[in-house]
Amino acid sequence: ANPGSILEFTYLPPAGMNALQQLFTSTKLPSTTNETSVDIYPNPASDYMIVYNYKVESRVIYIYDINGRMLKKVTGKEMATRVNISDLANGVYIVKIAGPDARIISTQKIIVAK
């Protein structure tokens, strides 16, 4: 082996990644809306997560698994909405936030680690 050589390989994602990629790419959002109006913390989370809404208006919070199945739907009307996730297994989840007009305004990844 040549000590200065570069190893090349092709990464083939698992079958479940197609659904995950679809969740991220199905919603085209202006970057300013996605990052400035909603924050989710802590991440990673264990028992709960807080969805902080900079624009105090009604929001619907959807949580999906990596296969695209909706697991939770929570309505929040306060600046900070606490969402119980203690029933979710360890893993990666997708959180979509919809505004009062039902348009998706933010899509973010969260990690549940207990």
Buried (B, 14 or more C-beta within 10 A) or exposed (E): EEEEEEEEEEEEEEEEEEBBEEBEEEBEEEEEBBEEBBBBEEBEBBEEBBBBBEEEEEBBBBBBBBEBEEEBEBEBEEEEBEBEBEEBEEEBBBBBBBBEEEEBBBBBBBEBEE
